[in-house]
Amino acid sequence: MEKEKLRQLAINRLQKIANNGERQVQVELILANFFKSKAWKESASIGVTMATQFEFPTSPLIQCAFAAGKKIAVPKSLPKGEMVFHWINHKTDFYTTKFGVEEPMIEDTATSDELDLLVVPGLVFNRAGYRIGFGGGYYDRFLADYKGRTCSFVFAEQLMEEWQTEEFDQPVQQLFLS
């Protein structure tokens, strides 16, 4: 199946489960496994996106990171498919982009080598760690030069094996599944 059809299928699946109890069970299970992991325990700084309503909710991770004294950086998208992370704190103000993504208003750049862990979003994943995002290539470009640890939080509805990766696709190292 081509990527655009898979994207739409995944969005429809995610929107369908967005407000049901099963989704919350999956969120709690995935986060419990993550908070027990080496990825969490060994990371002092984490790059993570502010999730949209139907994506895996990242607010609990961000709040736990602050409580644990970890640093959090959130990306801003730039022209030409580039992405830059910025350090945030519990007082950071955000604005909503035309794509519905919250980005920080502050300009406190976090370089890729300052991020111990990157939580990579996506719509579709396979068990090898390859993902299909929203189609802008922002994360694939960022991951091409990123040397730290990567992971993704994946709902059961997002796992699909029947698609071809492309040469520019970058896998994540660890999937936290429900």
MARMI-34224 format. One record per residue (C-alpha): z negated, y, x negated; residue in three letters; residue number from 0. Coordinates in steps of 0.2 Angstrom, whole numbers. Each point is the difference from the previous one (the first is absolute). Layout:
<palums>
PALUM      pz      py      px   type   seq
PALUM       Z       Y       X    ALA   NUM
...
</palums>
This chain:
<palums>
PALUM      pz      py      px   type   seq
PALUM       0       0       0    MET     0
PALUM       4      17      -7    GLU     1
PALUM     -14      12      -5    LYS     2
PALUM       3      13      14    GLU     3
PALUM      -2     -13      14    LYS     4
PALUM     -15      -7      -9    LEU     5
PALUM      -8      17      -1    ARG     6
PALUM       3       3      19    GLN     7
PALUM      -7     -17       4    LEU     8
PALUM     -16       3     -11    ALA     9
PALUM      -3      17       8    ILE    10
PALUM       2      -8      17    ASN    11
PALUM     -12     -13      -4    ARG    12
PALUM     -13      12      -8    LEU    13
PALUM       1      12      15    GLN    14
PALUM      -3     -15      12    LYS    15
PALUM     -16      -5      -9    ILE    16
PALUM      -6      18      -4    ALA    17
PALUM     -12       0      14    ASN    18
PALUM      -6     -18       3    ASN    19
PALUM     -15      -9      -6    GLY    20
PALUM       9     -12     -10    GLU    21
PALUM       6      14     -12    ARG    22
PALUM     -18       5      -3    GLN    23
PALUM      -5     -18      -4    VAL    24
PALUM      14       0     -13    GLN    25
PALUM      -5      17      -7    VAL    26
PALUM     -18      -6      -3    GLU    27
PALUM       5     -17      -8    LEU    28
PALUM      12       9     -12    ILE    29
PALUM     -12      13      -5    LEU    30
PALUM     -15     -12      -2    ALA    31
PALUM      12     -10     -12    ASN    32
PALUM       5      15      -9    PHE    33
PALUM     -18       7      -2    PHE    34
PALUM      -4     -17      -8    LYS    35
PALUM      15       0     -12    SER    36
PALUM       1       5     -19    LYS    37
PALUM      13      13       5    ALA    38
PALUM     -14       9      10    TRP    39
PALUM     -14      -3     -12    LYS    40
PALUM       9       4     -16    GLU    41
PALUM       9      16       6    SER    42
PALUM      -8      17      -3    ALA    43
PALUM      15       9       7    SER    44
PALUM      11      -5      15    ILE    45
PALUM      17       7       6    GLY    46
PALUM       2      -2      19    VAL    47
PALUM      10       7      14    THR    48
PALUM      -7       8      15    MET    49
PALUM       6     -13      13    ALA    50
PALUM       9       5      16    THR    51
PALUM      -6      -7      17    GLN    52
PALUM       9     -17      -1    PHE    53
PALUM      -2      -3     -18    GLU    54
PALUM     -15      -9      -8    PHE    55
PALUM     -15      12       1    PRO    56
PALUM      -4       7     -17    THR    57
PALUM     -15      12       6    SER    58
PALUM     -13     -14      -2    PRO    59
PALUM       6      -4     -18    LEU    60
PALUM      -1      19      -4    ILE    61
PALUM     -17       2       7    GLN    62
PALUM      -7     -15      -9    CYS    63
PALUM       8       6     -16    ALA    64
PALUM      -8      17       1    PHE    65
PALUM     -17      -9       4    ALA    66
PALUM       2     -11     -15    ALA    67
PALUM       4      15     -11    GLY    68
PALUM      18      -4      -3    LYS    69
PALUM      14      13      -1    LYS    70
PALUM      14       0      13    ILE    71
PALUM      17       7      -2    ALA    72
PALUM      13       2      14    VAL    73
PALUM      18       2      -2    PRO    74
PALUM      11      15       4    LYS    75
PALUM      19      -3       2    SER    76
PALUM      12      11      -9    LEU    77
PALUM      18       3       0    PRO    78
PALUM      12     -13      -7    LYS    79
PALUM     -11     -14       5    GLY    80
PALUM     -15       4     -12    GLU    81
PALUM     -18      -2       4    MET    82
PALUM     -15       8      -9    VAL    83
PALUM     -18      -5       3    PHE    84
PALUM     -14      13       2    HIS    85
PALUM     -19      -2      -1    TRP    86
PALUM      -9       2      16    ILE    87
PALUM     -18       1       6    ASN    88
PALUM      -9      -1      17    HIS    89
PALUM       3      19       2    LYS    90
PALUM      19       0      -3    THR    91
PALUM      11       7      13    ASP    92
PALUM      16      -8       5    PHE    93
PALUM      17       5       8    TYR    94
PALUM      12     -12      10    THR    95
PALUM      17      -2      -7    THR    96
PALUM      16      -1      11    LYS    97
PALUM      -2     -19      -2    PHE    98
PALUM     -17       0       7    GLY    99
PALUM      -9      -3     -16    VAL   100
PALUM     -16      10      -5    GLU   101
PALUM       1       7     -18    GLU   102
PALUM     -13      10      -9    PRO   103
PALUM       1      19       0    MET   104
PALUM      -7       1     -18    ILE   105
PALUM       9      -1     -16    GLU   106
PALUM     -11     -11     -11    ASP   107
PALUM      13     -12      -8    THR   108
PALUM      -5     -18      -5    ALA   109
PALUM      11      -8     -13    THR   110
PALUM       5     -18       3    SER   111
PALUM     -10      -5     -16    ASP   112
PALUM     -16       7       8    GLU   113
PALUM       2     -12      15    LEU   114
PALUM      -8     -17      -2    ASP   115
PALUM       6      -6      16    LEU   116
PALUM      14       4      12    LEU   117
PALUM      -1      -6      18    VAL   118
PALUM      19      -1       4    VAL   119
PALUM       5       2      19    PRO   120
PALUM      14      -9       8    GLY   121
PALUM       8      -6      16    LEU   122
PALUM       5     -18      -5    VAL   123
PALUM      -6     -11     -14    PHE   124
PALUM       4     -17      -7    ASN   125
PALUM     -13     -11      -9    ARG   126
PALUM       8       4     -17    ALA   127
PALUM      -7      18       2    GLY   128
PALUM      17       8       4    TYR   129
PALUM       0      13      14    ARG   130
PALUM      11      10      11    ILE   131
PALUM      -6      18       3    GLY   132
PALUM       7      14      10    PHE   133
PALUM      15       1     -10    GLY   134
PALUM      -2      15     -11    GLY   135
PALUM      -3     -10     -16    GLY   136
PALUM     -15      11      -5    TYR   137
PALUM     -12     -14      -4    TYR   138
PALUM      13     -11      -9    ASP   139
PALUM       4      15     -11    ARG   140
PALUM     -18       3      -3    PHE   141
PALUM      -4     -18      -4    LEU   142
PALUM      14      -2     -12    ALA   143
PALUM     -10      10     -13    ASP   144
PALUM     -18      -4       7    TYR   145
PALUM     -10     -11     -12    LYS   146
PALUM     -16      -2      10    GLY   147
PALUM      -5     -13      13    ARG   148
PALUM       8      -1      17    THR   149
PALUM      -4      -7      17    CYS   150
PALUM       5       1      18    SER   151
PALUM      -9      -3      17    PHE   152
PALUM      11     -11      11    VAL   153
PALUM      -2      -4      18    PHE   154
PALUM       7     -18       5    ALA   155
PALUM      13       9      10    GLU   156
PALUM       7       8     -16    GLN   157
PALUM       3     -16      -9    LEU   158
PALUM      19      -5       0    MET   159
PALUM       9     -11     -13    GLU   160
PALUM      18       1       6    GLU   161
PALUM       6      15     -10    TRP   162
PALUM       8       4     -16    GLN   163
PALUM      -8      10     -13    THR   164
PALUM      11      13     -10    GLU   165
PALUM      -1       4     -19    GLU   166
PALUM     -10      16       3    PHE   167
PALUM     -13      -8      11    ASP   168
PALUM     -17      -1      -9    GLN   169
PALUM     -13     -13       5    PRO   170
PALUM     -18       3       3    VAL   171
PALUM     -12     -11     -10    GLN   172
PALUM     -12      -5      14    GLN   173
PALUM       1      -2      18    LEU   174
PALUM     -15       1      11    PHE   175
PALUM       4     -10      16    LEU   176
PALUM      -9      -3      16    SER   177
</palums>
